[in-house]
């Protein structure tokens, strides 16, 4: 008898690649099943449609000192600022009323982003139908133009200057009547007292006239450009909507392919190593 006892050990594990070669059907079948599931999920889901409007900064005041030198930077900054205003309540509210949607749900559907190094920005609207996506995108761009136009028209100092001008005009008219009365009194009796009264009334009237005209000019300057072209203009309205069906289908198919390959390799490896033979060795 030998003094070296025999020991029984499992054979080494079969590698994944060799397992796949031994059982190709176990690899291929899950891949086809994964692709089929991914394709079904991608085709059965409701696609999301996107309507796109291209907008740009159409006009700035080039007459302002230094405006021409900073035109490029100014338009880019304005494009970035106005694109962020797409979800402003004043922009969303009229659109929500026209499409019969809540403002919160509409804000989730709307987005805008500036195009790098240009005065152009893009407005996008997502919806479950192409017609609705186009409609929301166009309505939102129009509402944004109205909002920006009103924003640039509203000068908080204009109303104050208008009230001050009206008060100055009333004061001037009152002092003008007082001057006329003093002039008539002087015509009736050309005394020194009447002369002084007429001089004082004339001085006050001239001062009131100067104040009225100064306020007139200030008010006119504050309202200049209120009827000018809007800063924001539509370059290209939405005419048709794009669908995410193709891109989402690719994602689902890729996920099904990866999942199928992983399941197939795991199954083939398990099958190849399920009944590994024992190998005898001497201790």
KESELO-955668 format. One line per field, with one value per residue: residue number from 1; residue in three letters; chain; x, y, z of N, C-alpha, C in turn. Coordinates in steps of 0.001 Angstrom, whole numbers, plus 500000, padded with zeros to 6 digits. Layout:
N
resi <- c(NUM/...)
resn <- c(ALA/...)
chain <- c(A/...)
n_x <- c(X/...)
n_y <- c(Y/...)
n_z <- c(Z/...)
ca_x <- c(X/...)
ca_y <- c(Y/...)
ca_z <- c(Z/...)
c_x <- c(X/...)
c_y <- c(Y/...)
c_z <- c(Z/...)
This chain:
283
resi <- c(1/2/3/4/5/6/7/8/9/10/11/12/13/14/15/16/17/18/19/20/21/22/23/24/25/26/27/28/29/30/31/32/33/34/35/36/37/38/39/40/41/42/43/44/45/46/47/48/49/50/51/52/53/54/55/56/57/58/59/60/61/62/63/64/65/66/67/68/69/70/71/72/73/74/75/76/77/78/79/80/81/82/83/84/85/86/87/88/89/90/91/92/93/94/95/96/97/98/99/100/101/102/103/104/105/106/107/108/109/110/111/112/113/114/115/116/117/118/119/120/121/122/123/124/125/126/127/128/129/130/131/132/133/134/135/136/137/138/139/140/141/142/143/144/145/146/147/148/149/150/151/152/153/154/155/156/157/158/159/160/161/162/163/164/165/166/167/168/169/170/171/172/173/174/175/176/177/178/179/180/181/182/183/184/185/186/187/188/189/190/191/192/193/194/195/196/197/198/199/200/201/202/203/204/205/206/207/208/209/210/211/212/213/214/215/216/217/218/219/220/221/222/223/224/225/226/227/228/229/230/231/232/233/234/235/236/237/238/239/240/241/242/243/244/245/246/247/248/249/250/251/252/253/254/255/256/257/258/259/260/261/262/263/264/265/266/267/268/269/270/271/272/273/274/275/276/277/278/279/280/281/282/283)
resn <- c(UNK/UNK/UNK/UNK/UNK/UNK/UNK/UNK/UNK/UNK/UNK/UNK/UNK/UNK/UNK/UNK/UNK/UNK/UNK/UNK/UNK/UNK/UNK/UNK/UNK/UNK/UNK/UNK/UNK/UNK/UNK/UNK/UNK/UNK/UNK/UNK/UNK/UNK/UNK/UNK/UNK/UNK/UNK/UNK/UNK/UNK/UNK/UNK/UNK/UNK/UNK/UNK/UNK/UNK/UNK/UNK/UNK/UNK/UNK/UNK/UNK/UNK/UNK/UNK/UNK/UNK/UNK/UNK/UNK/UNK/UNK/UNK/UNK/UNK/UNK/UNK/UNK/UNK/UNK/UNK/UNK/UNK/UNK/UNK/UNK/UNK/UNK/UNK/UNK/UNK/UNK/UNK/UNK/UNK/UNK/UNK/UNK/UNK/UNK/UNK/UNK/UNK/UNK/UNK/UNK/UNK/UNK/UNK/UNK/UNK/UNK/UNK/UNK/UNK/UNK/UNK/UNK/UNK/UNK/UNK/UNK/UNK/UNK/UNK/UNK/UNK/UNK/UNK/UNK/UNK/UNK/UNK/UNK/UNK/UNK/UNK/UNK/UNK/UNK/UNK/UNK/UNK/UNK/UNK/UNK/UNK/UNK/UNK/UNK/UNK/UNK/UNK/UNK/UNK/UNK/UNK/UNK/UNK/UNK/UNK/UNK/UNK/UNK/UNK/UNK/UNK/UNK/UNK/UNK/UNK/UNK/UNK/UNK/UNK/UNK/UNK/UNK/UNK/UNK/UNK/UNK/UNK/UNK/UNK/UNK/UNK/UNK/UNK/UNK/UNK/UNK/UNK/UNK/UNK/UNK/UNK/UNK/UNK/UNK/UNK/UNK/UNK/UNK/UNK/UNK/UNK/UNK/UNK/UNK/UNK/UNK/UNK/UNK/UNK/UNK/UNK/UNK/UNK/UNK/UNK/UNK/UNK/UNK/UNK/UNK/UNK/UNK/UNK/UNK/UNK/UNK/UNK/UNK/UNK/UNK/UNK/UNK/UNK/UNK/UNK/UNK/UNK/UNK/UNK/UNK/UNK/UNK/UNK/UNK/UNK/UNK/UNK/UNK/UNK/UNK/UNK/UNK/UNK/UNK/UNK/UNK/UNK/UNK/UNK/UNK/UNK/UNK/UNK/UNK/UNK/UNK/UNK/UNK/UNK/UNK/UNK/UNK/UNK/UNK/UNK/UNK/UNK/UNK)
chain <- c(A/A/A/A/A/A/A/A/A/A/A/A/A/A/A/A/A/A/A/A/A/A/A/A/A/A/A/A/A/A/A/A/A/A/A/A/A/A/A/A/A/A/A/A/A/A/A/A/A/A/A/A/A/A/A/A/A/A/A/A/A/A/A/A/A/A/A/A/A/A/A/A/A/A/A/A/A/A/A/A/A/A/A/A/A/A/A/A/A/A/A/A/A/A/A/A/A/A/A/A/A/A/A/A/A/A/A/A/A/A/A/A/A/A/A/A/A/A/A/A/A/A/A/A/A/A/A/A/A/A/A/A/A/A/A/A/A/A/A/A/A/A/A/A/A/A/A/A/A/A/A/A/A/A/A/A/A/A/A/A/A/A/A/A/A/A/A/A/A/A/A/A/A/A/A/A/A/A/A/A/A/A/A/A/A/A/A/A/A/A/A/A/A/A/A/A/A/A/A/A/A/A/A/A/A/A/A/A/A/A/A/A/A/A/A/A/A/A/A/A/A/A/A/A/A/A/A/A/A/A/A/A/A/A/A/A/A/A/A/A/A/A/A/A/A/A/A/A/A/A/A/A/A/A/A/A/A/A/A/A/A/A/A/A/A/A/A/A/A/A/A/A/A/A/A/A/A/A/A/A/A/A/A)
n_x <- c(500837/500387/501837/500919/498061/495193/493566/490420/489526/487740/487731/489458/487726/485741/486552/484793/484738/485339/483224/481108/481695/481301/478582/476901/474248/472990/473954/473219/470408/469307/470188/468662/466148/466406/466767/464286/462531/463489/462971/460160/459403/460456/458980/456357/455996/454671/455628/457567/457083/458831/458689/460375/461615/463495/465023/466105/468186/467016/467416/469266/470040/472095/472978/473807/476562/479499/478092/478313/480861/480556/478604/478439/478957/476912/474526/474787/474680/472103/470615/471097/469947/467215/466422/466245/463956/461786/460194/458886/456168/454512/454944/454208/451569/449498/449832/449231/446521/445529/446109/444871/446065/447766/449773/452078/452489/452980/455320/457106/457203/458320/461350/464414/467405/470507/472379/475753/478082/476597/473780/471508/468878/467247/463943/462113/459417/457702/455479/452702/451761/452495/451311/450457/452881/454133/452314/452458/455135/455253/453335/454504/456874/455834/454519/456735/458017/456100/456233/458903/458868/456970/458310/460539/459270/458252/459005/459811/460207/458851/456090/456260/457576/455652/453501/454747/455215/452574/451706/453470/452619/450035/450695/452130/450088/448409/450087/450477/447946/447879/449910/448781/446646/448079/449261/447020/446174/448339/448124/445805/446486/449437/451379/454210/454018/452281/453931/456065/454645/453867/456390/457346/455393/455892/458501/458079/456381/458027/459926/458288/457531/460005/460500/458347/458903/461366/460645/458993/460777/462326/460425/459737/462179/462313/460406/461174/461615/459676/457850/459334/460868/460704/463131/463508/463179/461559/463286/462942/459977/458232/457435/457156/457262/459793/460402/461095/461162/462896/465468/464988/464231/466632/468080/466635/466967/469736/470032/468595/470245/472691/471808/470885/473278/474774/473149/473157/475928/476338/474593/475659/478192/477511/476298/478464/480107/478642/478740/481459/484200/485785/489176/491893/494494/497790/498559)
n_y <- c(498805/502309/505059/507624/509308/509642/512603/514160/516690/519485/520189/522956/526137/526810/529260/532371/533021/530557/529097/530336/529582/526854/526688/528221/528732/529299/531796/533351/533190/534615/537168/537734/537669/539814/541964/541866/542480/545059/546391/546198/547683/550183/550823/550729/552741/556049/558539/561561/564752/567527/570934/573561/576846/579399/582245/585682/588434/591377/594178/596849/599913/601616/604151/604864/605794/603960/601723/600421/599267/597335/595689/592941/591476/592490/591648/588880/588568/589514/587614/585360/586196/586705/584213/582816/583857/582491/580903/582675/583952/585839/585231/582547/582415/583508/581642/579191/579578/579548/576993/575477/574404/573807/576258/575308/572742/573526/574979/572931/571810/573710/575167/577000/577962/579621/580085/579417/582114/583888/585994/584493/582434/579395/578240/575678/573386/570744/568039/565681/565359/566199/568518/569947/570459/572170/574279/575196/575993/578124/579883/580427/581740/584060/585145/585642/587664/589709/590072/590929/593265/594832/594966/596531/598821/599793/602307/603201/605807/607422/607872/609344/611645/612541/613228/615267/617097/617745/619004/621153/622437/623253/625009/626944/627968/629074/631070/632571/633662/635231/637027/638300/639558/641290/642861/644141/645573/647327/648718/650148/651649/653024/652628/652518/650342/648652/648184/646751/644497/643449/642866/640880/638913/638376/637307/634981/633660/633194/631486/629331/628574/627757/625523/623900/623329/622086/619744/618700/617980/616098/614131/613347/612286/610089/608448/607800/605589/603796/602900/601493/598863/595547/594171/591447/589056/586778/584346/581882/580299/577567/574849/572124/569259/567440/563977/561844/559160/557538/557935/557071/554448/553359/553500/551715/549343/549036/548725/546329/544649/544701/543689/541165/539970/539857/538180/535879/535170/534685/532521/530581/530243/529281/526902/525547/525102/523688/520908/520167/517947/515746/515841/513701/513838/513588/514037)
n_z <- c(500000/499310/500970/500399/500469/498283/497095/496338/494170/492739/489247/487607/487253/484357/482024/481181/478413/477157/478114/476779/474158/474340/474862/472899/472201/474622/475063/472855/472757/475130/474353/472037/473223/475044/473219/471967/474073/474714/472270/472191/474469/473740/471437/472300/474159/474719/472537/473055/471848/470415/469957/468315/468475/467018/468280/468487/469588/468537/468373/469695/471430/469570/469651/472118/474237/473609/472866/470379/470474/472435/471376/470546/472913/474479/473176/473406/476180/476652/475230/476792/479207/478545/477645/480001/480992/480045/481638/483234/485162/483901/481258/480966/481855/479969/477888/479102/479551/476963/475973/477772/480139/483252/484907/486206/485079/482477/482725/483194/480699/479070/477902/477485/475836/475386/472341/472000/471982/470386/469394/469492/470746/471798/471981/473419/473391/474894/474275/474134/471608/468188/467064/469310/470568/468712/468764/471452/471578/469699/470772/473252/472479/471297/473511/475117/473646/473894/476644/477047/475529/476934/479317/478677/478010/480361/482380/485499/486292/484595/485145/487507/486570/484766/486461/487887/485815/485113/487465/487422/485112/485845/487909/486483/484812/486747/487863/485567/485166/487457/486828/484612/485890/487560/485606/484476/486666/486917/484534/485004/487236/487411/489625/491921/493626/492260/490098/491273/492088/489604/488513/490271/489844/487145/487261/488780/487051/484825/485986/486624/484048/483037/484697/483963/481232/481493/482851/480907/478848/480258/480770/478163/477318/479001/477999/475486/472786/473519/471699/469970/467945/469211/471444/471286/468759/466508/464817/463496/463362/465017/463019/462588/464721/466448/467237/470026/469706/468127/469310/471945/471450/470554/472934/474579/473113/473232/475986/476274/474742/476183/478638/477795/476863/479242/480825/479189/479081/481784/482170/480418/481528/484042/483248/482073/484218/486006/486459/487105/486663/489057/490069/490776/493127/494591/497994)
ca_x <- c(500000/501133/501649/500409/496616/494660/492517/489543/489256/487061/488578/489415/486550/485819/486435/483559/484832/485243/481848/480260/481952/480701/477115/476554/472809/472634/474352/472476/468979/468981/470406/467472/465038/466632/466477/462845/461912/463851/462233/458751/459270/460728/457922/455047/455889/454188/456776/457487/457385/459453/458613/461532/461580/464744/464788/467352/468124/466859/467746/469646/470280/473493/473332/474363/478024/480143/477195/478805/482015/480114/477380/478462/478818/475592/473489/474939/474179/470650/470073/471139/468991/465832/466100/465857/462639/460734/459303/458307/454712/453870/455081/453516/450137/448602/449955/448474/445090/445158/446195/444097/446969/448178/451047/453171/452767/453534/456712/457924/457308/459024/462749/465097/468845/471205/473393/477034/478763/475694/472592/470381/468536/466271/462812/461607/458199/457475/454074/452428/451392/453313/450588/450462/454249/454341/451454/453001/456401/454973/452644/455462/457785/455076/454315/458021/458219/455214/456752/460127/458477/456355/459352/461369/458462/457897/460004/459169/460367/457985/454870/456607/457844/454392/452760/455449/454957/451186/451663/454181/451771/448973/451315/452441/448833/447935/450950/450234/446738/448253/450690/447823/445909/448993/449443/445823/446190/449349/447586/444816/447175/450859/452094/455407/453595/451778/455082/456771/453794/453963/457730/457417/454543/456584/459624/457544/455833/459151/460497/457349/457631/461251/460313/457422/459581/462394/459964/458486/461898/462697/459400/459875/463370/462047/459480/461712/461834/458625/457135/460315/460825/461078/464496/463494/462472/461530/464032/462334/458916/458085/456535/456911/457890/460618/460002/462210/460953/464096/466555/464613/464261/468038/468483/466017/467616/471080/469871/468230/471425/473637/471212/470877/474651/475161/472404/473631/477249/476201/473958/476615/479247/476920/476085/479745/480760/477696/479178/482892/484678/486780/490534/492593/495886/498472/499006)
ca_y <- c(500000/503574/505937/508930/509194/510406/513593/514466/518126/519911/520721/524426/526767/527087/530719/532850/532906/529151/528667/530833/528754/525532/526789/529469/528965/529922/533209/534038/533251/535781/538418/537970/537994/541176/542895/541871/543240/546460/546936/546328/548816/551416/551120/550828/553967/557234/559424/562964/565607/568791/572042/574443/578189/580149/583662/586438/589816/592065/595597/597590/601318/601823/605544/605049/605793/602661/600602/599670/598461/596196/595132/591483/590993/592886/590788/587549/588632/589645/586314/584484/586675/586548/582790/582374/584418/581717/580343/583741/583838/586687/584559/581254/582540/583545/580402/578168/579820/579200/575540/574859/573627/574538/576961/574463/571708/574177/575333/571728/571501/574777/575428/577856/577969/580464/579493/579973/583156/584462/586617/583592/581432/578408/577932/574332/572978/569302/567656/564311/565356/567182/569775/570675/570928/573332/575365/575739/576678/579402/580760/580848/582729/585303/585684/586165/588947/590678/590325/591739/594591/595556/595193/597649/600035/600276/603124/603638/607241/608162/608307/610430/612849/613006/613929/616520/618014/618232/619979/622356/623120/623927/626139/627976/628609/629914/632261/633379/634454/636251/638044/639086/640425/642358/643767/644961/646545/648347/649551/651044/652589/652746/653005/651734/649076/647793/647793/645667/643301/642915/642289/639615/637941/637990/636447/633684/633012/632715/630330/628223/628131/627001/624216/623097/622869/621123/618477/618180/617325/614915/613104/612858/611426/608833/607603/607543/604186/602901/602319/600930/597420/594775/593650/590024/588761/585367/584030/580735/579715/576111/574381/570714/568813/566237/562930/561148/557714/556888/557952/556220/553067/552957/553291/550471/548217/548872/548146/544926/543922/544529/542767/539819/539437/539524/536982/534750/534757/534104/531210/529664/529953/528383/525573/524887/524772/523063/519542/520019/516623/515713/515426/513081/514302/513070/515031)
ca_z <- c(500000/499279/502136/499955/500184/497158/497428/495208/494052/491516/488175/487579/486626/482928/481822/480554/476959/476768/478399/475697/472978/474553/474882/472199/472197/475886/474984/471798/473051/475975/473606/471218/474124/475539/472134/471743/475169/474539/471138/472568/475379/473021/470476/472943/474955/474010/472287/473440/470702/470788/469009/468512/467890/467111/468544/468562/470029/467269/468301/470889/471149/469185/469851/473455/474223/473791/472540/469228/470878/473239/470796/470542/474288/474983/472614/474001/477557/476588/474816/477962/480212/478104/477561/481341/481317/479390/482656/484052/485267/482897/479961/480969/482170/478789/477114/479832/479337/475588/475739/478860/480988/484445/484739/486676/484080/481296/483017/483026/479284/478367/478236/476516/476054/474407/471459/472427/471200/469386/469996/469243/471747/471342/472852/473143/474090/474789/474421/473712/470193/467454/466888/470579/470814/467846/469241/472698/471288/469048/471727/474269/471897/471163/474858/475582/472964/474547/477997/476953/475048/478044/480320/478245/477966/481679/483059/486738/486495/483673/485819/488442/485785/484199/487510/488186/484700/485220/488555/486981/484136/486597/488617/485490/484401/487857/487950/484380/485453/488444/486115/483824/486823/487980/484467/484346/487780/486616/483463/485599/488131/487274/490831/492200/494248/491198/489292/491982/492028/488247/488330/491007/489153/485920/487606/489181/485864/484015/486679/486463/482663/482899/485347/483146/480027/481897/483132/479638/478179/481039/480554/476793/477274/479724/477226/474155/472446/473996/470563/469050/467721/470391/471492/470940/467521/466106/463594/462828/464201/464982/461973/462852/465969/466389/468173/470692/469590/467602/470295/473080/470987/470570/474329/475055/472426/473797/477326/476092/474266/477293/479599/477226/476853/480612/481242/478389/479547/483122/482029/479787/482511/485049/482644/481835/485485/486926/486793/486895/487122/490112/489690/491912/493278/495765/498969)
c_x <- c(500868/500822/501107/498930/496215/493584/491733/489217/488536/488083/488486/488158/486807/485653/485156/483608/484694/483842/480911/480452/481342/479184/476679/475064/472363/473032/473463/471008/468620/469197/469188/466267/465178/466340/464975/462130/462216/463106/460761/458540/459485/459616/456561/454883/455380/455349/456508/457932/457902/459314/459696/461354/462944/464431/466138/467097/468130/467379/468178/469973/471752/473924/473928/475881/478591/479291/477740/479965/481590/478894/477343/478234/477422/474498/473573/474398/472658/469998/470044/470094/467553/465455/465670/464473/461496/459746/458755/456785/454003/453964/454204/452006/449250/448672/449141/446976/444659/445207/445476/444948/447303/449542/452225/453520/453390/454988/457633/458124/458180/460466/463337/466580/469515/472169/474715/477574/477879/474518/471339/470141/467358/465198/462255/460377/457965/456002/453903/451984/452206/452618/450616/451848/454551/453542/452030/454282/456155/454270/453616/456422/457089/454855/455602/458324/457372/455750/457979/459805/457884/457380/460216/460585/458238/459087/459375/459269/459417/456741/455147/456840/456561/453574/453409/455220/453546/451056/452338/453353/450642/449517/451614/451162/448304/448761/450778/449001/447050/449045/449767/447039/446779/449210/448233/445776/447182/448859/446581/445495/448656/451644/453318/455046/453084/452916/455842/455960/453877/455313/457856/456588/455216/457734/459141/456997/456942/459792/459596/457389/458895/461117/459398/458125/460691/461780/459390/459587/462288/461691/459508/461085/463114/461153/459987/461932/460742/457834/458085/460147/461311/462514/464559/462645/462548/462282/463343/461264/458891/457060/456201/457713/458711/460173/461239/462084/462217/465212/466233/464628/465696/468516/467925/466664/469011/471001/469496/469400/472404/473091/471214/472254/475073/474460/472909/474991/477177/475598/474925/477723/478737/476760/477409/480403/479842/478174/480664/483363/485687/488114/491235/494039/496446/498831/500499)
c_y <- c(501238/504367/507308/508801/510070/511380/513905/515970/518408/520399/522247/524932/527004/528597/531081/532662/531482/528617/529109/530019/527376/525575/528077/529777/529657/531400/533967/534216/534404/537115/538739/538346/539420/542218/542992/542676/544731/547113/547139/547536/550144/551811/551334/552110/555122/558188/560841/563797/566960/569792/573060/575754/578836/581634/584371/587815/590673/593473/596095/599012/601539/603266/605816/604996/604398/601477/599757/598761/597224/595503/593619/590921/591304/591970/589370/587521/588730/588323/585345/584892/586415/585078/582252/582878/583602/581143/581404/583620/584645/586091/583315/581422/582616/582290/579292/578333/579382/577702/574755/573897/574459/575186/576085/573382/572312/574572/574128/571381/572503/574903/576309/577878/578819/579646/580187/580996/583723/585119/585754/582701/580599/578209/576579/574045/571498/569002/566243/564213/566420/568529/570615/571223/572175/574528/576009/576520/578047/580379/581290/581899/584076/585963/586271/587515/590031/591061/591233/593149/595420/595885/596393/598949/600621/600960/603663/605133/608050/608694/609449/611730/613410/613768/615270/617545/618580/619268/621281/623150/623869/625155/627285/628702/629536/631196/633165/634243/635558/637374/638934/640032/641586/643348/644662/646023/647664/649272/650558/652111/652236/653243/652108/650376/648107/647320/646638/644369/642654/642260/640938/638536/637454/637041/635045/632920/632441/631484/629113/627678/627295/625611/623317/622529/621865/619756/617860/617396/616042/613787/612509/611937/610080/607896/607324/606051/603255/602274/601687/599429/596673/594300/592200/589804/587267/585196/582936/580136/578196/575732/572899/570305/567556/565263/562283/559630/556998/556816/557052/554746/552548/552670/551976/549248/547967/548253/546673/544090/543655/543533/541338/539195/539024/538263/535755/534253/534112/532700/530186/529286/529020/526982/524835/524420/524052/521693/519382/518665/516787/515280/514878/513566/513704/514211/514888)
c_z <- c(500000/500505/501742/499599/498993/497645/496166/495236/492736/490497/488172/486869/485153/482724/481076/479040/476480/477025/477288/474432/473117/474430/474186/472227/473485/475930/474000/472158/473979/475268/472754/472091/474653/474478/471884/472822/475019/473383/471459/473471/474659/472070/471128/473759/474088/473769/472774/472243/471185/469646/469333/467770/468089/467260/468648/469146/468778/467224/469662/470468/470859/469346/471211/473392/474480/473394/471401/469609/471645/472687/470908/471941/474825/474464/473179/475425/477577/476175/475991/478990/479798/477933/478924/481730/480731/480396/483598/484044/484184/481499/479905/481098/480932/477938/477776/479614/477941/475324/476836/479682/482213/484198/485145/485652/482825/481521/482871/481556/478532/478838/477148/476857/474989/473568/471755/471429/470092/470101/469866/470453/471253/472405/472447/473998/473835/475043/473895/472260/469469/467291/468163/470883/469977/468357/470498/472436/470663/469987/472782/473728/471722/472511/475422/474940/473618/475928/477961/476485/476171/479111/479949/478142/479351/482319/484327/486971/485627/484361/486797/487696/485174/485244/487847/487080/484780/486327/488137/485975/484838/487330/487660/485068/485498/487956/486732/484562/486453/487788/485275/484712/487288/486848/484291/485446/487510/485503/484013/486451/488143/488477/491007/492805/493201/490283/489939/491928/490657/488013/489031/490311/487872/486194/487990/487978/484988/484661/486528/485042/482442/483516/484520/481923/480353/482167/481861/478916/478914/480828/479148/476657/477937/478936/475822/473943/472899/472855/469564/468918/468953/470295/471034/469697/467225/464795/462793/463723/464078/463917/462112/464079/465727/467472/468784/470566/469142/468638/471487/472689/470984/471994/474862/474402/472982/475186/477229/475633/475401/478307/479093/477212/478254/481103/480481/478843/480924/483040/481433/480761/483595/484490/482470/483124/486468/487364/486434/487417/488265/489556/490932/491930/494548/496702/499245)
